Amino acid sequence: NAGVTQTPKFQVLKTGQSMTLQCAQDMNHNSMYWYRQDPGMGLRLIYYSASEGTTDKGEVPNGYNVSRLNKREFSLRLESAAPSQTSVYFCASSVIVGYQETQYFGPGTRLLVL
Amino acid sequence: GNSVTQMEGPVTLSEEAFLTINCTYTATGYPSLFWYVQYPGEGLQLLLKATKADDKGSNKGFEATYRKETTSFHLEKGSVQVSDSAVYFCALRGRGGADGLTFGKGTHLIIQP
């Protein structure tokens, strides 16, 4: 089991460029999430997908789009990158059993927008 | 809405000292509460959790008790080690729906030998 994997690990973009961050999980989890982590801000939810075929906005969705390609994969797209999107991006997946849920995180993608 | 407040860091302790990292929350209903740990250059790992009032989560010598009356979930460890140096995040998940976790800002813990 690889758990949650993310690619790339690090990326440098110029303002206005686009890119897609990839995330995959092999734990057969229904729910997947994208967070961004900024210094002194903790993690903030960008988008989530409760199940294959559904996506919803989180706390900070502006400037991003997502695709739940299948149960395993959940991608995050920046159509026109801005310096304010410089951050560390974490993907997570979870399974809910009764009222108990645990989220498993990937190793993160460090994005620098110049 | 939901929110989590945890003590600001960095927190610097000597090895074998007692650790407390405070965490309080605001949420409707009965959220689940979590502590995650992030080691340098890595993603977040679940450290412990509690899903109802008076539950105690524990792992690797760390403990936290879900206190509904004080809306708190303080993290404690009796004797810290250098290897415990990391950033610790308190988080909650509200009831119903897969709408993600609400995180505190994180507490950077530094343990000196």
Contacts between the chains, C-beta under 8 A, distances in Angstrom:
chain1	res1	chain2	res2	distance
A	4	B	43	7.8
A	30	B	98	7.4
A	31	B	98	4.0
A	33	B	100	5.2
A	33	B	101	8.0
A	35	B	100	7.5
A	40	B	105	5.9
A	41	B	105	6.2
A	42	B	4	7.8
A	42	B	89	6.3
A	42	B	103	4.0
A	42	B	104	5.5
A	42	B	105	4.3
A	42	B	106	5.5
A	43	B	44	7.5
A	43	B	89	7.1
A	43	B	101	7.5
A	43	B	103	4.5
A	44	B	103	7.5
A	45	B	99	7.6
A	45	B	100	3.9
A	45	B	101	7.4
A	45	B	102	8.0
A	48	B	98	6.2
A	48	B	99	6.3
A	48	B	100	5.1
A	49	B	98	8.0
A	50	B	97	7.0
A	50	B	98	3.9
A	50	B	99	8.0
A	51	B	98	7.8
A	56	B	99	7.1
A	58	B	99	7.4
A	58	B	100	5.7
A	90	B	43	6.0
A	90	B	44	6.8
A	92	B	44	7.9
A	94	B	98	7.1
A	96	B	98	7.0
A	99	B	32	7.0
A	99	B	51	5.8
A	99	B	95	7.1
A	100	B	32	7.1
A	100	B	49	7.9
A	100	B	51	5.5
A	101	B	32	6.7
A	101	B	93	6.1
A	101	B	98	7.9
A	102	B	46	5.8
A	102	B	49	6.9
A	103	B	46	7.3
A	103	B	101	6.1
A	104	B	46	7.5
A	105	B	36	7.8
A	105	B	43	4.2
A	105	B	44	4.3
A	105	B	45	7.3
A	106	B	43	5.5
A	107	B	42	6.3
A	107	B	43	4.5
A	108	B	42	7.8
A	108	B	43	5.2
